[in-house]
Amino acid sequence: MEKDPVRVLVTGAAGQIGYALVPMIARGIMLGPDQPVILHMLDIPPAAEALNGVKMELVDAAFPLLKGVVATTDVVEACTGVNIAVMVGGFPRKEGMERKDVMSKNVSIYKAQASALEKYAAANCKVLVVANPANTNALILKEFAPSIPEKNITCLTRLDHNRALGQISERLNVQVSDVKNVIIWGNHSSSQYPDVNHATAVGKPVRELVKDDEWLNGEFITTVQQRGAAIIKARKFSSALSAASSACDHIRDWVIGTPEGTWVSMGVYSDGSYNVPAGLIYSFPVTCKNGEWTIVQGLPIDEFSRKKMDATAEELSEEKALAYSCLS
């Protein structure tokens, strides 16, 4: 018997990431090959015509799993009845803008969208924030959607996680599917800490196989931290395909579950684990089962890691203070 369709919201759907993401969702990459979907696409009024063009293409692609498309500039219509919300829309930082200006624009966007999700989304709606500053946008959303459980509001660090897997795979010349359990700690920014201390490749510890701590503690970390900027330099646009693909990975693992013995990185609401201040949205290693994520506990943390984890937490605390100052 065919499953009931799941309603998936994508905000900023006419943009680059949205354009890459919606066909992946419609093809079953996010929720599986037997899960019908109804896509809700939201964008701002100046993008209405482009959004309609995306809707036309979705119709033209004749995706068997796609049971309907809502394309709108109305936030209430977009949020009504959605089970999963992927928040790609946000205000990008432009040349000459101060961080506080960007933050205040995003605070007002996320405040409005949170209120609409709060009132109109389906019960137990799962939210993934992609737009930067992703961790802090997610925190604002949580603040203004108090009836959505805090465990249901997450941000995307799976892109960084996948970038780390890719770098190790290239370095060791092994399949990326054979590299497991890297960790992204902290903020989806250049302060994040990509950690391989618990990672394996072809079943063996990555540190033992790489045999180059200088690279793992230096160039590897900066390459992952700055990969987004490198892609902008090469492509003249920010990462879209890889961001869309990792958003699908994030939701799929959250909904369907992580494989036994494997963890992934998700930006989630801190409960104080690993001495990370509670009340931040911080990237942790998590496992997922039955639609719930759980932070992996008890991993030994060395002094080098501790410093990096604390530095990214500090940046997130500063961002939080900045965002809350925009509310007053």
C-alpha positions as CSV (number, residue, x, y, z in Angstrom):
1,M,0.0,0.0,0.0
2,E,1.3,3.5,-0.9
3,K,2.4,5.6,2.0
4,D,0.7,9.0,2.7
5,P,2.7,11.8,1.2
6,V,5.0,13.9,3.4
7,R,4.9,17.7,3.0
8,V,8.3,19.2,2.7
9,L,8.9,22.9,2.8
10,V,11.9,24.5,1.1
11,T,12.4,28.2,1.7
12,G,14.5,30.2,-0.7
13,A,13.4,27.6,-3.3
14,A,14.2,29.7,-6.4
15,G,17.8,30.2,-5.3
16,Q,20.8,28.0,-6.2
17,I,20.6,25.6,-3.4
18,G,16.8,25.4,-3.7
19,Y,17.1,24.6,-7.4
20,A,19.5,21.8,-6.7
21,L,17.5,20.5,-3.7
22,V,13.9,20.2,-4.9
23,P,14.6,17.6,-7.6
24,M,16.5,15.5,-5.1
25,I,13.5,15.6,-2.7
26,A,11.1,14.8,-5.6
27,R,13.3,11.9,-6.7
28,G,13.2,10.3,-3.2
29,I,16.8,11.0,-2.2
30,M,15.8,12.7,1.0
31,L,13.0,10.4,2.3
32,G,13.5,7.2,0.3
33,P,12.3,5.6,-3.0
34,D,8.9,4.6,-1.7
35,Q,7.9,7.9,0.1
36,P,5.6,10.2,-1.8
37,V,6.1,13.9,-1.2
38,I,4.3,17.2,-1.6
39,L,6.7,20.1,-2.1
40,H,6.0,23.5,-0.5
41,M,8.3,26.1,-2.0
42,L,8.6,29.6,-0.6
43,D,10.5,32.6,-1.8
44,I,10.3,36.4,-1.7
45,P,8.0,38.4,-4.1
46,P,10.9,39.5,-6.4
47,A,11.6,35.8,-7.0
48,A,8.0,34.8,-7.7
49,E,8.5,34.5,-11.5
50,A,11.6,32.4,-11.0
51,L,9.8,30.3,-8.4
52,N,7.0,29.6,-10.9
53,G,9.7,28.5,-13.4
54,V,11.0,25.9,-10.9
55,K,7.4,24.7,-10.4
56,M,7.0,24.3,-14.2
57,E,10.2,22.3,-14.3
58,L,9.1,20.0,-11.5
59,V,5.9,19.3,-13.5
60,D,7.9,18.7,-16.6
61,A,10.2,16.2,-14.9
62,A,7.2,14.0,-14.1
63,F,8.6,12.6,-10.8
64,P,6.5,9.6,-9.8
65,L,6.9,10.4,-6.1
66,L,5.8,14.0,-6.4
67,K,2.1,14.2,-5.5
68,G,1.8,18.0,-5.5
69,V,3.6,21.4,-5.6
70,V,2.8,24.5,-3.7
71,A,4.8,27.5,-4.9
72,T,4.1,30.7,-3.1
73,T,5.4,34.0,-1.6
74,D,3.0,33.7,1.3
75,V,4.6,32.3,4.4
76,V,1.4,31.0,5.9
77,E,0.4,29.1,2.8
78,A,4.0,27.7,2.6
79,C,4.1,26.5,6.2
80,T,0.6,25.0,6.4
81,G,0.7,21.3,7.3
82,V,4.4,20.8,6.6
83,N,6.1,17.8,8.2
84,I,9.7,18.8,7.3
85,A,11.0,22.3,6.8
86,V,14.3,23.0,5.1
87,M,15.2,26.7,5.7
88,V,17.4,27.7,2.8
89,G,16.3,31.3,2.5
90,G,18.2,34.0,4.3
91,F,19.8,37.3,3.9
92,P,23.3,36.9,2.5
93,R,26.2,39.0,3.7
94,K,27.1,41.6,1.1
95,E,30.3,43.5,0.7
96,G,30.7,46.3,3.2
97,M,28.1,44.9,5.5
98,E,28.8,44.5,9.2
99,R,27.9,41.2,10.9
100,K,25.3,42.9,13.0
101,D,23.5,44.2,9.9
102,V,23.4,40.7,8.4
103,M,22.3,39.3,11.8
104,S,19.5,41.8,12.2
105,K,18.1,41.0,8.7
106,N,18.2,37.3,9.4
107,V,16.7,37.7,12.9
108,S,13.6,39.4,11.3
109,I,13.3,36.7,8.6
110,Y,13.6,33.8,11.0
111,K,11.3,35.5,13.5
112,A,8.5,35.7,10.9
113,Q,9.0,32.2,9.5
114,A,9.2,30.7,13.1
115,S,5.9,32.3,13.9
116,A,4.3,30.8,10.8
117,L,5.7,27.3,11.5
118,E,4.6,27.6,15.1
119,K,1.0,28.3,14.0
120,Y,0.5,26.3,10.8
121,A,3.1,23.4,10.5
122,A,2.1,19.8,11.3
123,A,2.6,18.6,14.8
124,N,6.2,17.3,15.3
125,C,7.5,19.1,12.3
126,K,11.3,18.6,11.8
127,V,13.2,21.7,11.0
128,L,16.7,22.0,9.3
129,V,18.2,25.5,9.0
130,V,20.7,25.8,6.1
131,A,21.0,29.6,5.6
132,N,23.9,31.3,7.4
133,P,24.5,32.0,10.2
134,A,22.8,28.6,10.4
135,N,23.4,27.8,14.1
136,T,22.1,31.2,15.2
137,N,19.3,31.4,12.7
138,A,18.1,28.0,14.2
139,L,18.4,29.4,17.7
140,I,16.2,32.4,16.7
141,L,13.7,30.0,15.1
142,K,13.5,28.0,18.3
143,E,12.9,31.2,20.3
144,F,9.9,32.2,18.2
145,A,8.4,28.7,17.8
146,P,8.2,27.6,21.4
147,S,5.7,24.8,20.7
148,I,8.1,23.0,18.3
149,P,10.2,20.7,20.5
150,E,13.8,22.0,20.8
151,K,15.0,18.5,19.6
152,N,13.2,19.2,16.3
153,I,15.2,22.3,15.4
154,T,18.6,21.6,13.9
155,C,21.1,23.2,11.6
156,L,23.2,21.9,8.8
157,T,26.8,20.8,9.5
158,R,26.5,17.7,7.5
159,L,28.1,19.5,4.6
160,D,31.2,20.1,6.7
161,H,31.1,16.5,7.8
162,N,30.9,15.3,4.2
163,R,33.7,17.6,3.2
164,A,35.9,16.1,6.0
165,L,35.0,12.6,4.7
166,G,36.0,13.7,1.2
167,Q,39.3,15.1,2.3
168,I,40.3,11.9,4.1
169,S,39.1,9.7,1.3
170,E,41.3,11.7,-1.2
171,R,44.3,11.7,1.1
172,L,44.2,7.9,1.6
173,N,42.9,7.1,-1.9
174,V,40.0,5.0,-0.5
175,Q,36.3,5.1,-1.2
176,V,34.5,7.8,0.7
177,S,32.0,5.2,1.9
178,D,34.9,3.5,3.7
179,V,35.6,6.6,5.8
180,K,33.4,6.8,9.0
181,N,32.9,8.8,12.2
182,V,34.6,12.1,11.5
183,I,33.1,14.8,13.7
184,I,32.3,18.5,13.1
185,W,32.2,20.3,16.5
186,G,30.6,23.7,16.9
187,N,29.6,26.4,14.4
188,H,29.0,26.1,10.7
189,S,31.6,28.8,10.2
190,S,35.4,28.9,9.8
191,S,35.7,28.3,13.6
192,Q,34.3,24.8,13.3
193,Y,36.5,21.9,14.4
194,P,36.7,19.0,12.1
195,D,38.0,16.1,14.3
196,V,39.3,12.8,13.1
197,N,40.5,11.4,16.4
198,H,37.7,8.8,16.4
199,A,37.4,8.3,12.7
200,T,38.2,5.1,10.7
201,A,38.9,4.3,7.1
202,V,38.6,0.8,5.9
203,G,38.1,-0.2,9.5
204,K,41.4,1.3,10.9
205,P,42.0,4.5,12.8
206,V,42.5,7.5,10.4
207,R,45.4,8.9,12.3
208,E,47.3,5.6,12.0
209,L,46.7,5.4,8.3
210,V,47.5,9.0,7.5
211,K,50.6,9.0,9.6
212,D,50.9,12.8,9.4
213,D,49.6,14.6,12.5
214,E,50.9,17.9,11.2
215,W,48.5,17.6,8.2
216,L,45.6,16.4,10.3
217,N,46.0,19.1,12.9
218,G,46.7,21.8,10.3
219,E,46.0,21.8,6.6
220,F,43.2,19.2,6.8
221,I,41.3,21.4,9.4
222,T,41.7,24.7,7.5
223,T,40.8,23.0,4.1
224,V,37.5,21.8,5.6
225,Q,36.9,25.1,7.4
226,Q,37.5,27.2,4.3
227,R,36.1,24.9,1.6
228,G,33.0,27.1,1.1
229,A,35.2,30.1,0.3
230,A,37.4,27.9,-2.1
231,I,34.2,26.9,-4.0
232,I,33.0,30.5,-4.3
233,K,36.5,31.4,-5.7
234,A,36.4,28.5,-8.2
235,R,32.7,28.6,-9.2
236,K,31.9,32.3,-8.6
237,F,28.8,31.0,-6.7
238,S,28.5,29.4,-3.3
239,S,28.2,25.6,-2.8
240,A,24.8,24.5,-4.0
241,L,24.9,20.9,-5.2
242,S,26.9,19.7,-2.2
243,A,24.8,21.8,0.2
244,A,21.5,20.3,-1.2
245,S,22.9,16.8,-1.2
246,S,24.0,17.1,2.5
247,A,20.7,18.5,3.5
248,C,19.1,15.4,2.0
249,D,21.6,13.2,4.0
250,H,20.9,15.1,7.2
251,I,17.1,14.6,7.0
252,R,17.3,11.1,5.6
253,D,19.5,9.9,8.5
254,W,17.4,11.8,11.0
255,V,14.1,10.2,9.7
256,I,15.3,6.8,8.6
257,G,18.2,6.3,11.1
258,T,22.0,6.1,11.0
259,P,23.7,2.7,10.2
260,E,24.8,0.7,13.2
261,G,28.2,1.8,14.4
262,T,28.2,5.1,12.5
263,W,27.5,8.6,13.7
264,V,27.0,11.8,11.7
265,S,27.4,15.5,12.6
266,M,24.2,17.6,13.2
267,G,23.8,21.1,14.7
268,V,21.5,20.5,17.7
269,Y,20.4,22.2,20.9
270,S,23.2,21.7,23.5
271,D,22.3,20.0,26.8
272,G,25.8,20.7,28.2
273,S,27.4,17.5,26.8
274,Y,31.2,17.7,26.4
275,N,31.1,20.9,28.5
276,V,29.5,22.9,25.7
277,P,27.3,25.6,27.1
278,A,23.7,24.6,27.2
279,G,21.4,26.7,25.1
280,L,23.6,27.0,22.0
281,I,22.9,25.2,18.7
282,Y,26.2,23.4,18.4
283,S,27.4,20.6,16.1
284,F,27.9,17.3,17.8
285,P,28.3,13.7,16.7
286,V,24.9,12.0,16.8
287,T,23.2,8.7,16.1
288,C,19.6,8.6,14.9
289,K,16.9,6.1,15.5
290,N,13.1,6.2,15.1
291,G,13.2,9.8,14.0
292,E,15.2,11.0,17.1
293,W,18.8,12.1,17.4
294,T,21.1,11.3,20.4
295,I,24.4,12.9,21.1
296,V,27.2,10.3,21.1
297,Q,28.6,10.3,24.7
298,G,31.9,9.4,26.4
299,L,34.3,10.1,23.6
300,P,37.8,11.1,25.0
301,I,38.7,14.7,24.2
302,D,42.4,15.6,24.1
303,E,43.8,19.1,25.0
304,F,44.1,20.2,21.3
305,S,40.4,19.3,20.7
306,R,39.2,20.9,23.9
307,K,40.7,24.3,22.8
308,K,39.2,24.1,19.4
309,M,35.8,23.0,20.8
310,D,35.8,25.9,23.3
311,A,36.9,28.5,20.7
312,T,33.9,27.6,18.4
313,A,31.5,27.6,21.4
314,E,32.8,31.1,22.3
315,E,32.0,32.3,18.8
316,L,28.5,30.9,19.0
317,S,28.0,32.6,22.4
318,E,29.0,35.9,20.8
319,E,26.7,35.3,17.8
320,K,23.8,34.5,20.2
321,A,24.4,37.7,22.2
322,L,24.5,39.7,18.9
323,A,21.3,38.1,17.6
324,Y,19.5,38.7,20.9
325,S,20.7,42.4,20.9
326,C,18.9,42.7,17.5
327,L,15.7,41.6,19.1
328,S,15.6,44.4,21.7
